[in-house]
Amino acid sequence: MDQTELISIITPVFNSEETLDQCVHSILAQSYKNFELILINDGSTDKSGSLCDKYALIDRRVKVFHTFNQGVSRARNHGINQVKGQWLCFIDSDDWVSPYYLEHLQSCLHKDISTQIVIGGAYYFDVKKQQVSKDYHFCSVVLEREEILKAFSQHQLIYFGFVCSKLYNVTLIKQNNLFFNPKIHHSEDMIFMLDYIFYCNRLTLTNYIDYYYRIGSNLSLSTKCLGFSSEYNCYIYLKNALDKIAENNEVGSDFRESEVTIKLYYLRRAIFEMYKDASLSRKERINILNHSIDYHETEIKKYWNTIYWIDKIGIYFLSNHLSRLYDSYMFSLFFIRKTMGSSWFRVRSLILRR
């Protein structure tokens, strides 16, 4: 096995004392030995920081940086500024990898020396059930720039946007000044990957599955909504990243469908939070709705699907440019929800059954 290339691993750490041992020991047990592990302790208040220091004492490949708590994006960016390797991967502190994780990713570089990103699959480990609940895998294939969009549509990469289980080229990152956006508090992985792939001329998908992605953890932000400003920023940045790729490549209908589905999913999250926190004026809400309707004019009716009549009313208003009626409708629903408290969910479930 050729181990001449140094691989940098960035692991942001925040209050991960329960999972950190499993994560780090799985990295130190790699069959591919030529790596550096960069642990960014992002202001942990538990024992995570001292654990990081312990790992650095027992293995010289481990480098530890202690920072004030600034969030996972800034922690990863701090790590990017410290890397010494030619290749880079990310492993979250509540996940772990098989002993062949780096070996399998690196072996793809020798099969195709021109590739600029290697993407492997992942096992989803359900914390509550304490077992693997599903896996996400690819067929092994090398894609040229004009074919890269197939990775999003035919290979469903657009639904596998987290930053892990991927090997990135450090030179490409630094030449194009690519960093995680600290203004985004969820799906920052997806946006970073889209920004990176925009500059790629060659992409390798591999059928190896060596990453264990923990789901159902209290630390996970993947299914939590984080307030309107955060959600809307995520939608805007994701929309712009997808538009940038589409404008510079020939795209087929299958990519367009995946692209629109993702955009509308994040728009719906943002609109939900807009009425949930009720911090915007009616004029501000309607301006946002009008802008969204103008951009997605032909797509809302086709792709914004629901089986519930209570939601279909809202879709009817949006798809017919009735933003004021939609605003009144949604504002009323969320006012009733807030007034009724927990009783709302029981009443809503009864209504939706009809």
Order of alpha helices (4+ residues) and beta strands (2+ residues): beta-alpha-beta-alpha-beta-alpha-beta-beta-alpha-beta-beta-beta-alpha-beta-alpha-alpha-beta-alpha-alpha-alpha-alpha-alpha-alpha-alpha
